């Protein structure tokens, strides 16, 4: 029986100096804010529309989707887990641990595909996973369970935004085989290792 391997594309990452003006500006802004440019951005910069769409959607999700910083990481981690994106699970585990205040036991449970002890966050994890897995072809029961945990229908639309953001990055990372930044190495992940 033949096993399939993930295909990739053969592009070189851009730098602030080599990227098109729009992508270069985004990368410089990221370096100014974070102190470095994540490897993912270098590859996404090969198509400025992708990097621009990602960073704009990421920013508006963070500012306007109606979730706390902990809930935002829970969404990002749940999508990345479902999409099997090693890079984004590691990166958002690190961000969750160091910047967003996500309890490590929550991040570790999501990374392992397990239930989260906090009932409201667990409902968010499960709903985000179901939305991602089914491409939003959810049941009435799925929606009712999510709403009964304390969320509203606007949060459902916010979950869609989070899925959109991570779809940009997860798919790009799959195709470019983005190497994990040194900063995120302590939270390295593969689906089969957890």
Long-range contacts (C-beta under 8 A, 24 or more apart in sequence): 6-174, 7-175, 8-174, 8-175, 8-176, 8-177, 9-175, 9-176, 11-43, 11-46, 11-176, 12-46, 13-39, 13-42, 13-43, 13-45, 13-46, 13-176, 14-42, 14-43, 14-45, 14-46, 15-42, 19-45, 19-48, 20-45, 20-48, 22-48, 22-51, 22-52, 23-48, 23-51, 23-52, 26-51, 26-52, 26-55, 27-51, 30-55, 36-181, 36-183, 38-91, 38-181, 39-87, 39-178, 39-179, 39-180, 39-181, 40-87, 40-91, 40-169, 40-172, 40-173, 40-178, 43-172, 43-173, 43-176, 43-178, 44-168, 44-169, 44-172, 50-168, 50-172, 53-168, 54-165, 54-168, 54-169, 54-172, 57-161, 57-164, 57-165, 57-168, 58-165, 60-161, 61-158, 61-161, 61-162, 61-165, 65-158, 65-161, 65-162, 66-154, 66-155, 66-158, 67-155, 67-158, 67-162, 69-99, 69-100, 69-101, 70-96, 70-100, 70-101, 70-102, 70-106, 70-121, 71-121, 71-124, 72-100, 72-162, 73-100, 73-102, 73-107, 74-102, 74-106, 74-110, 74-116, 74-121, 74-124, 74-125, 74-128, 75-124, 75-128, 75-158, 75-159, 75-162, 75-163, 75-166, 76-162, 76-165, 76-166, 77-107, 77-110, 77-111, 78-110, 78-124, 78-125, 78-128, 78-129, 78-132, 79-128, 79-132, 79-162, 79-163, 79-166, 79-167, 79-170, 80-166, 80-170, 81-110, 81-111, 81-113, 81-129, 81-191, 82-128, 82-129, 82-132, 82-133, 83-132, 83-166, 83-167, 83-170, 83-171, 83-174, 84-191, 85-166, 85-169, 85-170, 85-173, 85-174, 86-173, 86-180, 86-188, 86-189, 86-190, 86-191, 87-169, 87-173, 87-178, 87-180, 87-184, 88-166, 88-169, 88-170, 88-173, 89-187, 89-189, 90-180, 90-184, 90-185, 90-187, 90-188, 90-189, 91-180, 91-181, 91-184, 91-187, 93-184, 93-187, 93-189, 94-183, 94-184, 94-186, 94-187, 97-187, 107-187, 111-189, 111-194, 112-194, 113-191, 113-194, 119-149, 120-149, 120-150, 120-151, 122-149, 123-148, 123-149, 123-150, 123-151, 124-149, 124-151, 124-159, 127-151, 127-156, 127-159, 128-159, 128-162, 128-163, 131-159, 131-160, 131-163, 132-163, 136-160
